[in-house]
């Protein structure tokens, strides 16, 4: 009977991890302690971790097709399975070579990491439950079928408002995020924010982050998206052009490998987000004045809600 079992929860989904090796307090990165739960939840998936080479022949049939291939990733789809092969090749890559077999809806995953022995597993400090470099591939597929998605953005809880900060590379997401952290606002995650609808859209913290290792299991209702632009002055201006917002959000979208129907669902989710969320062009310099403008904008919203307006 398997006893090497742990449960973790993010974006409302509980992940049951069953390992061929026993867990150690150093098996996973300490950030996972924030997301560990005692047992199953309302939505559940299972990851089985193995440490030998897989027999792929039983998963490949005449319908198999190569979805993607480069030095790092090789992705194959058959009628009932997705096969992901990960190889760390770049200097900054983390982890060990791994292969994962996902069933059609990505609710059951078998991972195979033959380069990891029991000693390495106990002290691996792994960053991902799939034992890839990130669990982003898993969540991007799960969310697209649950009125959700992942955006390249930083997420904050500001007076109970879920705020996303996004923009082109170099626009200043990390700079503004540090300013807001210094003001005492809670950052949910850096660079990869999970969004899912549950009556309304919420942003969720997760263990999948960018270069800044700030994570939180907290959630907040999505109220605004700030599109950043470095400037010599500070201003926040509401964006009315919904087509422009959609174009900018598609640029920020973390793109999983989706079927045609899944892409249609994802685009519909983006449109719903746009129709229910205030979006602002946010210009800022390094003076920190922008934090006062953000504070004023969302503190006002808080007061309006508390007064029943």
N, C-alpha and C positions, 0 to 999 in steps of 0.2 A: 504493500500500500504506500502511495506517495505521501511523504510527510514534508517534503521541501516545497512549501507553498507560501506565497506572500500575495497581498492584495494592495493595489495602488489605484487612486482615483484622480482623474483629471477630466475637465469639461463634461462632468456628469456621467462619465463612463468608468466603470470599475474594471481593472485589468488584473486577472488572476495569473500569477507567474508560477509555473510548476517546473522545477529544475531537476536534472539528473544528479546534480551535486548539491550538497548541503549549503545553505546560506551562512554567511559570516557577516558580522556588523560592518565589514569593509568591502563586501561584495559590490554594493552599489554606492554611488556618490552620496554624501550626506544629505543632499537636497531632497532625496527621495523620502526621507523621514517626514517631510512636510506633507507628503501625499499618501502616506501609508494608512490603510484602513483595516478594520478587523475582519471583514468578510464581503460577500457579494452585495451588489447594489441593484438598482432598477435596470440598468443596462450593463451587460457584462461581456467581456471577451476573454480569451485564454491564450497565453503564450507558453508553449512548452519549449524549454531550453535543453538542447542536446549538444554533445561535445565529440561527435564523430562525423565522418563524411556521410551525406545523405544519399539514398538511392532515388534519383530523380526520375527513373524510367516509369514508375507507377503514376507519375503526375503529368507526363508528357504524352499527348496523343496527336492524332493527325491535324487537330485544330490549332496546334501550337504556333505562335508567331512571336518574333522578336520585337519588343516594344521600344527598347532603348539599349544602347551599348556605348560605353566609353571605357577609359582605363579604370575608372572607379566603380561604375555601376553596370550591371547587365540584368535586364529585366525581360522576362518571358511570360507570356500569357497563354494558357490553354483554356479549354472549355470551362473547367471548374476551379482552376487554380491560377495564382500569380506566384512567380518565382523571382526573388530578388537576390542577386549576388553582389556582395560588397567587398571591395579590395582597397585597403588604405594604400595610396600611392604617393600622396603629396606630403611635404614635410610637416604640415600642420594637421594632417589626418590623425584621428584617434581610433583606438580599437584594433581588433584583429579581423582577418578575413572571415566572413560569415555568409551563410546562405539561409534564406528564410522562405518557407512555403506558406502562403496565405490561401485560405479558402476563398470562395467567390466574393463573399461580403466582408472579408477581412476580420471575421469574428473569431477564427481559430488560426493560430500561427505556430508553426514549428520552426525553431531556429537551430542552426547547426554551426558550431564553432570548433572545429577540430584542433585549432591551435591553442586552445585554452584547456589546461589541466586543472585538477581540483585545487591545487595550491594557488594558481593564478586566479581562479574564480573567487576564492575566499578573500583575496586581497586586491581584486581588480579595480575597485572604485569606478565601476562602469557608469557611463553617462546616459545609457539607453537600455530599456528593458528588452529590446530586440537584439541587443549587443551589436547593433550597427553604430555608426558615428552619431546618430540621432534617431529619435522615434517619430520624426516629422513625416516620413513616408506613411507610417501607419495612421497617424491622426488626420492627415490630409484626406486620405481615402474614407476614413470613418465619418468625418464631418460633412463631406460633400453629399452624403446620403441622409443627413440629419439636419438640413437647413443650416449648415455651418460652413466655415472655411477658415483659412489661416492667412493673415496679412503680415507682410514685412512692416512691422510697426512696434512701437513701445506702448505699453498700456498702463494707465494710472487710475486709481480711485481718488477722485477729488470731490470731497463733500458728498460721497455717495453716488457720484456720477462716474460712469466708466468712460474714460477719455483715451482715444487712440492718437498717437503722434506718428505721422508718417511723412514721407518725402523722398526725393531722389537721394542716391548715395552722396554723402557730403553735405546734405541739407542741414544737419545739426541735430539729429535725433538724440544722439548720446549727450551732446552738450546741453540741450534743453532738459533732458531727463535728469541729468546731474543737478541742474539748477532746481528743478521741482523736488527732487529728493532732499536737497538741502533745506527746502521750505517745509519738509515734514510730510509730504504727500507720498502715499504708498505706491510703489511700482509693482505691478503684477508680473510682468515679464519683459525682457528686452528682446526686440527685433522680430520675434515670432509670436503674434497674439492670436489666440483661439477665439472665435466668435461662433455662437450657436443660438438659435431661436428657441425660446421656451415661453410662449405667449408673446414676449418681446425679446429683442436681442440682448444678449449678455456677452461680456468679455470675460475670459477665464485665464487665470494664471496657470502655468504648466512648468514642467522641468525642461522643455525644449527652448533654449535661449540662444542669444547671439554671443557677442564678445563680453558682455557684462553679465556676470553670473547672479543676477538678481531674480529670484523666483518667489512666487507666493501661490498658495492654493485658493486664494480669495477670488471672488467673482464680483462683478458690478454691472448694472444695466448700462448698455451702450447709449450714451447721450450725445457724444460729439466726436468728430474727427478733425484734427488739426493738421493741415498740409503746410509743412514748414518751408520757409524761404529765408536765407540769411540776408540781412539788410543793415543799413546804417540807422534805421529807426525801428520802432516797435509798434505793431498794430495787429488787430484781429478783425478781419472783415468776413462777414458771412458770404458764402458762395451760393449763388442762385442757379448757376448753369449746371443742371443735373447731368447733361451729357459729358461735360468736362470732368465732373466728379467721377462718373463711371469709368471714363478713360484713365484717370489717375489711379483709381482703385484697382483696375485690371493690371496696371503696371506694378502695383504693390502686392498683388496676389501671389501667394506661394502656390505654384502650379504642380499638382500631382499628375499622375498619368491616368487620365480619365477617359471613359467611354463618351460617345457623342451625347447620350442622354444625361450623363453626369455633368457634362459641360453645360448643358441647358439648365439643369438644376442649379449649378453654381452661379450662372449669370442671373437667374431669377432671384437667388439669394442676395446677390450684390444689389440688384434693383430694389429689393425690399429694404435692405440696409439704407440705401440712399433716401428712400421715401420716408423713413422713420427716424433719421439721424441728422442733426445739424452739422454742417461742414463749414470750416473756416480756413481762409488763407491767413497764415500766421507768420508775420515778418518779425525778426528779432535780431538784436545785436548781443554783445557779451556783457552788457551792463547789468542784466538781471531784471530790468524793468518789465520784461514780458511776463514774468511770474506774477507781478502785481496785477496785470491786466487779466491773466488767466484766473487768478484768485477772485478778482472782482466779478468776472463773468459767471463763474460757477457758484460762487457764494451767493450771488443774487438769485440764481436758479434754486438754490437750496432754500432760501428764505421764502420764495414764491410758493414752493411746494408745501412748506410747513404752515403757511398761512391759508392753504386750501385754494390757491389761485390756479 
